[in-house]
Amino acid sequence: GVEPADVRFGELGYAREARASYLDFVAARDNGTLPKDIRFQVCLPTPFAVVGSVVVPAALPAVEAAYERAMIAEVAALCRHIPHRDLCIQWDVCNEMVLWDGQQTDAVPGADIPREQLIARMQRLCAAVPADVELGLHLCYGDFGARHFVEPKDAAPMVDFANTLSRTIAHPLAYIHMPVPIERSDDAFHRPLADLKLADGTELFLGLVHAKDGVEGTRKRLAAARRYAGEFGIATECGMARARSEATVRELLNIHAEICRNG
């Protein structure tokens, strides 16, 4: 009984939490714990990923549109309160990535959504980020119980999506991140990376760092990726906040450090 235009969300809380965390960031940078040229990264879920799995289909267009307006307001608040030269915004692109992949799962409804609509969503969200704020994209297969919703069969869907986003998003992309499942150190998974065509200035980060098999497992995935990708950075599969314990986070940091020191 509510008109779609009357659906409203209040403050979502992302900007408020980021502002508090930014104060810690500045203090760590000022005391030399962090380097002077580093940026403060704020990761935001796409509105479709938030509401798509919990709203009945008939109400989804109205609810998603309202939530998108609220999320864009969060971006505006972030950019008012954090200096643009210090800020990096990352869109966590989950449901869109799973639908682009084409493997159907009950966790991500909407298999009939045209790809053009997925791209249009990303264009609107990226257009909301000021040109002088760094922008990155995390292509995500979800995280529920420390597992993807579905596992990518290979990197081809991510490469295709990344190439399309790189062509169609006007805001310069600083980087695109792609996950690498822990068991995938084979050529078949990584071979499609040879077809990646990112715009000049866009870096690739591969999420091939996993705590469970440590440095040696990471080196195996790294070696496979190097056979097909150009230059790239390393990362965890789905962020360190998903690690769920301080000990695991420290282990992940140690793996990053060892790989960056010695390859």
BASEKE-161266 format. One line per 5 residues: for each residue x negated, y, z of N, C-alpha, C. Coordinates in steps of 0.05 Angstrom, whole numbers, plus 5000, padded with zeros to 4 digits. Example, Ala and Ser with C-alpha at 12.3 -4.5 7.8 and 13.67 -1.06 7.14 Angstrom:
% residues 2
4736:4886:5156:4754:4910:5156:4736:4934:5156  4743:4955:5142:4727:4979:5143:4742:5001:5157 .
***
This chain:
% residues 263
4984:4976:5000:5000:5000:5000:4984:5025:5000  4957:5023:4997:4940:5047:4997:4931:5052:4968  4932:5077:4961:4922:5085:4934:4892:5081:4933  4881:5070:4911:4852:5066:4909:4836:5091:4915  4845:5114:4906:4830:5139:4911:4829:5147:4940 .
4847:5135:4956:4848:5143:4984:4831:5125:5003  4818:5105:4991:4801:5087:5007:4775:5103:5014  4768:5103:5039:4745:5118:5048:4728:5102:5067  4702:5104:5065:4683:5094:5084:4669:5118:5097  4664:5116:5123:4649:5137:5136:4619:5133:5133 .
4604:5143:5152:4575:5140:5151:4568:5110:5153  4551:5101:5135:4543:5073:5135:4520:5067:5154  4505:5087:5161:4484:5083:5181:4456:5080:5171  4453:5075:5145:4426:5071:5134:4409:5095:5137  4419:5119:5130:4403:5143:5132:4396:5150:5161 .
4415:5145:5180:4410:5151:5208:4388:5133:5219  4389:5107:5212:4368:5089:5222:4341:5096:5209  4342:5103:5183:4317:5109:5169:4304:5134:5181  4320:5154:5188:4308:5179:5199:4293:5173:5225  4305:5156:5242:4291:5149:5267:4265:5134:5261 .
4266:5115:5242:4242:5100:5236:4221:5117:5223  4230:5137:5208:4211:5155:5194:4193:5170:5215  4204:5176:5238:4188:5189:5258:4165:5171:5267  4170:5145:5270:4148:5126:5276:4128:5125:5254  4138:5125:5229:4121:5125:5206:4102:5149:5206 .
4112:5172:5210:4096:5196:5210:4075:5195:5233  4083:5186:5256:4064:5183:5278:4042:5164:5271  4048:5141:5259:4028:5122:5252:4010:5132:5230  4021:5148:5212:4004:5160:5191:3986:5181:5203  3996:5198:5221:3981:5219:5233:3958:5208:5250 .
3962:5185:5263:3940:5175:5280:3921:5156:5265  3925:5153:5240:3907:5138:5223:3913:5108:5221  3935:5099:5234:3943:5071:5231:3951:5065:5202  3964:5084:5189:3972:5081:5161:3957:5101:5145  3951:5095:5119:3936:5114:5102:3953:5138:5095 .
3940:5160:5088:3954:5185:5084:3972:5185:5060  3966:5169:5040:3981:5171:5015:4004:5150:5013  4010:5136:5035:4030:5115:5034:4058:5128:5036  4078:5114:5024:4105:5124:5025:4122:5107:5045  4143:5119:5054:4162:5107:5072:4184:5094:5055 .
4186:5067:5056:4205:5052:5039:4231:5047:5054  4253:5053:5041:4279:5048:5051:4293:5029:5032  4301:5005:5041:4314:4985:5024:4344:4986:5028  4359:4987:5007:4388:4989:5008:4400:4967:4991  4421:4954:5001:4435:4934:4985:4454:4948:4965 .
4457:4937:4942:4477:4948:4923:4505:4945:4935  4523:4964:4930:4550:4961:4941:4564:4936:4932  4560:4927:4908:4572:4903:4898:4564:4879:4915  4539:4878:4923:4529:4856:4939:4542:4856:4967  4548:4880:4977:4560:4882:5004:4589:4873:5004 .
4604:4883:4985:4633:4879:4986:4643:4855:4968  4626:4847:4949:4635:4828:4929:4643:4801:4940  4630:4793:4962:4636:4766:4973:4656:4766:4996  4666:4790:5004:4683:4791:5027:4710:4805:5022  4714:4813:4997:4739:4828:4991:4754:4812:4970 .
4780:4809:4974:4797:4794:4955:4795:4808:4927  4796:4792:4905:4792:4804:4879:4810:4827:4872  4835:4826:4881:4854:4847:4873:4846:4874:4885  4833:4874:4908:4825:4899:4921:4797:4907:4915  4782:4890:4902:4753:4895:4899:4747:4921:4884 .
4759:4927:4862:4752:4952:4848:4754:4977:4866  4776:4979:4881:4780:5003:4898:4760:5003:4920  4755:4980:4933:4737:4979:4956:4708:4984:4947  4701:4971:4925:4673:4975:4915:4668:5004:4907  4687:5017:4894:4684:5045:4886:4680:5063:4910 .
4696:5057:4931:4694:5073:4955:4668:5068:4970  4659:5043:4971:4634:5037:4984:4611:5048:4968  4613:5048:4942:4591:5060:4925:4589:5090:4931  4612:5103:4933:4610:5132:4940:4597:5136:4967  4603:5119:4986:4591:5122:5012:4561:5116:5011 .
4553:5096:4996:4524:5089:4994:4509:5112:4980  4521:5124:4959:4508:5146:4946:4505:5170:4965  4525:5173:4983:4523:5194:5003:4500:5188:5022  4495:5162:5028:4472:5155:5045:4446:5162:5031  4444:5157:5005:4420:5165:4990:4416:5195:4992 .
4437:5210:4988:4435:5239:4990:4425:5248:5018  4435:5235:5038:4427:5242:5066:4397:5235:5070  4389:5212:5060:4361:5204:5062:4343:5226:5049  4352:5234:5026:4335:5253:5010:4336:5281:5021  4356:5287:5038:4357:5313:5051:4338:5314:5075 .
4335:5292:5089:4321:5291:5114:4293:5280:5113  4285:5266:5092:4258:5256:5089:4246:5269:5065  4222:5281:5068:4209:5294:5045:4206:5275:5021  4213:5284:4998:4213:5267:4974:4185:5255:4969  4164:5270:4975:4137:5261:4970:4130:5237:4987 .
4145:5233:5009:4140:5211:5027:4158:5187:5023  4178:5189:5005:4200:5170:5005:4199:5151:4981  4205:5126:4986:4210:5106:4965:4236:5092:4972  4255:5092:4953:4280:5078:4957:4280:5053:4940  4287:5030:4952:4289:5005:4938:4317:4995:4938 .
4328:4989:4915:4354:4975:4913:4350:4945:4914  4363:4932:4932:4362:4903:4934:4384:4892:4916  4377:4880:4894:4396:4873:4873:4401:4843:4874  4421:4835:4889:4425:4807:4895:4448:4795:4878  4473:4802:4884:4495:4790:4870:4493:4794:4840 .
4484:4817:4832:4480:4823:4804:4460:4804:4791  4438:4798:4806:4417:4780:4796:4428:4752:4793  4443:4743:4813:4453:4716:4812:4473:4712:4789  4490:4733:4785:4509:4731:4762:4494:4732:4736  4474:4749:4734:4458:4750:4709:4445:4723:4704 .
4436:4709:4724:4424:4683:4721:4444:4663:4709  4469:4665:4718:4490:4648:4706:4495:4622:4721  4481:4617:4742:4487:4593:4758:4510:4600:4778  4532:4587:4774:4555:4594:4791:4553:4584:4819  4561:4600:4838:4561:4592:4866:4583:4606:4880 .
4595:4593:4899:4617:4605:4915:4608:4629:4931  4582:4630:4936:4571:4653:4952:4572:4679:4937  4574:4677:4910:4574:4702:4893:4596:4699:4873  4620:4708:4880:4642:4708:4860:4638:4729:4839  4653:4726:4817:4651:4747:4796:4638:4737:4770 .
4639:4711:4765:4625:4700:4742:4635:4712:4716  4659:4723:4716:4671:4734:4691:4664:4763:4687  4649:4775:4705:4641:4803:4702:4622:4806:4679  4627:4823:4659:4609:4826:4636:4582:4838:4645  4561:4830:4631:4535:4840:4638:4533:4871:4636 .
4549:4882:4617:4548:4911:4614:4557:4925:4640  4576:4913:4654:4584:4925:4680:4563:4923:4701  4548:4901:4701:4526:4899:4720:4505:4920:4715  4499:4925:4690:4480:4946:4683:4490:4974:4690  4516:4978:4685:4528:5004:4691:4527:5010:4721 .
4531:4990:4738:4528:4993:4767:4500:5003:4773  4480:4990:4762:4452:4998:4768:4446:5025:4758  4456:5032:4735:4451:5059:4724:4462:5081:4743  4486:5076:4753:4498:5096:4772:4482:5098:4797  4474:5076:4809:4459:5077:4834:4431:5090:4830 .
4418:5083:4808:4391:5094:4804:4393:5124:4797  4415:5132:4784:4418:5161:4777:4422:5178:4802  4430:5165:4824:4434:5180:4849:4408:5186:4864  4386:5174:4855:4360:5179:4868:4346:5202:4854  4338:5223:4868:4324:5245:4855:4299:5236:4840 .
4293:5251:4820:4271:5243:4802:4244:5241:4816  4240:5258:4836:4214:5257:4850:4213:5239:4874  4234:5222:4878:4233:5201:4898:4226:5175:4884  4206:5161:4894:4198:5135:4882:4221:5115:4884  4225:5099:4863:4247:5080:4861:4236:5053:4853 .
4245:5032:4868:4237:5005:4862:4262:4987:4863  4260:4964:4850:4282:4944:4849:4272:4917:4859  4287:4905:4877:4281:4878:4886:4303:4860:4874  4295:4843:4855:4313:4823:4843:4315:4800:4863  4339:4794:4872:4342:4777:4896:4362:4754:4889 .
4356:4731:4900:4374:4708:4898:4388:4702:4924  4388:4722:4942:4402:4719:4967:4386:4706:4989  4396:4708:5013:4383:4696:5036:4405:4689:5056  4411:4664:5058:4431:4655:5078:4420:4630:5091  4415:4632:5117:4402:4610:5130:4374:4605:5120 .
4360:4628:5112:4333:4627:5102:4331:4612:5075  4353:4611:5060:4353:4598:5033:4367:4616:5013  4358:4614:4988:4371:4628:4966:4399:4616:4963  4417:4633:4952:4444:4623:4944:4441:4601:4923  4425:4607:4903:4417:4586:4883:4388:4591:4878 .
4374:4571:4870:4345:4574:4863:4342:4580:4833  4326:4599:4826:4321:4603:4797:4307:4579:4785  4318:4571:4762:4305:4548:4749:4278:4555:4738  4275:4580:4730:4249:4591:4722:4251:4621:4722  4231:4635:4714:4231:4664:4716:4246:4678:4693 .
4256:4663:4674:4267:4675:4650:4291:4694:4656  4310:4687:4673:4332:4706:4678:4322:4732:4691  4303:4730:4709:4292:4754:4721:4277:4771:4701  4262:4758:4684:4248:4773:4663:4268:4787:4644  4289:4773:4637:4309:4785:4619:4323:4809:4633 .
4330:4805:4658:4344:4827:4673:4325:4850:4677  4300:4845:4684:4280:4866:4688:4275:4882:4662  4273:4868:4640:4269:4881:4614:4293:4899:4608  4317:4889:4613:4341:4905:4607:4343:4929:4625  4337:4926:4651:4338:4948:4670:4316:4969:4662 .
4293:4959:4655:4272:4978:4647:4279:4995:4623  4294:4983:4604:4303:4998:4580:4326:5017:4586  4343:5011:4605:4369:5025:4607:4371:5044:4631  4353:5043:4650:4353:5061:4673:4336:5085:4667  4348:5109:4670:4334:5133:4663:4312:5140:4683 .
4318:5135:4709:4298:5142:4730:4274:5124:4727  4250:5135:4727:4226:5118:4726:4226:5098:4748  4219:5073:4742:4217:5052:4761:4188:5049:4770  4183:5051:4795:4156:5048:4805:4147:5019:4805  4167:5001:4811:4160:4972:4811:4186:4956:4809 .
4182:4931:4801:4203:4911:4803:4192:4887:4817  4207:4876:4836:4198:4853:4851:4215:4828:4843  4201:4806:4840:4215:4780:4833:4206:4759:4853  4225:4743:4863:4218:4721:4882:4206:4697:4867  4189:4683:4881:4178:4657:4871:4184:4636:4892 .
4201:4616:4887:4207:4595:4907:4182:4581:4916  4182:4571:4940:4158:4560:4952:4147:4536:4937  4165:4520:4925:4155:4496:4911:4147:4500:4882  4148:4525:4873:4143:4531:4844:4115:4542:4839  4096:4524:4836:4069:4531:4828:4064:4520:4800 .
4085:4513:4786:4083:4500:4760:4084:4520:4737  4074:4513:4714:4074:4530:4691:4102:4536:4681  4120:4517:4683:4147:4520:4672:4161:4544:4685  4158:4548:4711:4171:4570:4724:4159:4597:4715  4133:4598:4713:4119:4624:4709:4116:4631:4679 .
4119:4613:4661:4114:4618:4633:4130:4642:4622  4156:4645:4630:4171:4668:4619:4159:4695:4627  4142:4697:4647:4130:4722:4654:4114:4735:4631  4106:4718:4613:4091:4728:4589:4109:4746:4572  4135:4744:4575:4154:4760:4559:4163:4785:4573 .
4152:4791:4596:4160:4815:4611:4150:4840:4597  4168:4860:4594:4162:4885:4580:4171:4908:4597  4156:4914:4617:4163:4937:4635:4153:4962:4622  4166:4984:4630:4158:5010:4620:4131:5018:4632  4117:5035:4618:4091:5045:4629:4096:5057:4657 .
4079:5050:4675:4081:5061:4702:4097:5044:4721  4110:5023:4711:4125:5004:4728:4108:4980:4735  4104:4976:4760:4087:4953:4769:4105:4929:4774  4093:4905:4772:4106:4880:4779:4096:4870:4805  4114:4862:4823:4107:4848:4848:4120:4821:4848 .
4105:4800:4854:4116:4773:4855:4117:4764:4884  4141:4754:4892:4145:4745:4919:4136:4716:4923  4110:4712:4922:4099:4685:4923:4086:4678:4950  4089:4696:4970:4077:4692:4996:4098:4678:5014  4092:4654:5023:4110:4640:5042:4093:4631:5066 .
4106:4633:5090:4092:4626:5114:4088:4596:5117  4106:4580:5106:4106:4552:5111:4082:4537:5100  4072:4547:5077:4048:4533:5067:4024:4552:5065  4026:4575:5077:4003:4592:5082:3987:4601:5058  3961:4605:5063:3943:4616:5043:3940:4597:5019 .
3937:4571:5025:3932:4552:5003:3956:4550:4984  3980:4549:4995:4004:4548:4979:4007:4573:4963  4001:4596:4975:4003:4621:4961:3983:4622:4938  3959:4611:4942:3939:4611:4921:3948:4594:4897  3962:4573:4902:3972:4556:4880:3992:4571:4863 .
4011:4585:4877:4031:4601:4862:4017:4624:4848  3997:4636:4861:3983:4658:4849:3968:4650:4824  3956:4626:4824:3941:4617:4801:3960:4612:4777  3984:4601:4783:4003:4596:4761:4013:4622:4750  4018:4642:4767:4028:4668:4757:4007:4682:4740 .
3982:4680:4748:3960:4693:4733:3957:4683:4705  3966:4659:4700:3964:4648:4673:3983:4661:4654  4004:4675:4664:4024:4685:4646:4031:4715:4650  4028:4725:4674:4034:4753:4680:4009:4770:4676  4013:4795:4671:3991:4814:4672:3984:4820:4700 .
3976:4845:4705:3970:4853:4732:3995:4853:4749  3993:4845:4774:4016:4845:4792:4006:4846:4821  4024:4855:4838:4020:4854:4867:4034:4830:4879  4029:4826:4905:4041:4803:4918:4059:4813:4941  4078:4796:4947:4098:4802:4968:4110:4776:4978 .
4127:4779:4999:4142:4756:5007:4166:4752:4988  4180:4730:4991:4202:4723:4973:4225:4742:4976  4232:4748:5002:4256:4764:5007:4252:4782:5031  4229:4794:5033:4224:4812:5055:4216:4799:5081  4201:4814:5097:4192:4803:5123:4213:4804:5144 .
4233:4821:5142:4254:4821:5162:4269:4794:5163  4268:4779:5141:4281:4753:5140:4265:4732:5155  4241:4738:5164:4224:4718:5176:4234:4708:5203  4249:4725:5217:4264:4718:5241:4247:4713:5266  4221:4718:5265:4205:4716:5289:4180:4733:5286 .
4170:4744:5308:4146:4760:5306:4122:4743:5297  4121:4718:5306:4098:4701:5299:4097:4697:5268  4121:4693:5256:4122:4688:5228:4114:4714:5212  4123:4737:5222:4116:4762:5209:4085:4765:5210  4073:4759:5233:4044:4762:5235:4030:4743:5216 .
4041:4719:5213:4029:4699:5195:4031:4709:5166  4054:4720:5159:4057:4731:5132:4037:4754:5127  4034:4771:5146:4014:4793:5143:3986:4782:5140  3979:4762:5155:3953:4750:5153:3948:4738:5125  3969:4725:5115:3967:4713:5088:3962:4735:5067 .
3978:4756:5069:3974:4779:5050:3945:4789:5052  3935:4793:5076:3908:4804:5080:3887:4785:5068  3889:4760:5073:3870:4740:5063:3870:4740:5033  3894:4739:5021:3895:4738:4992:3884:4763:4979  3890:4786:4991:3880:4812:4981:3850:4814:4984 .
3839:4802:5005:3810:4802:5009:3795:4783:4989  3806:4759:4987:3791:4738:4974:3805:4725:4950  3830:4733:4945:3844:4722:4922:3854:4693:4927 .
***
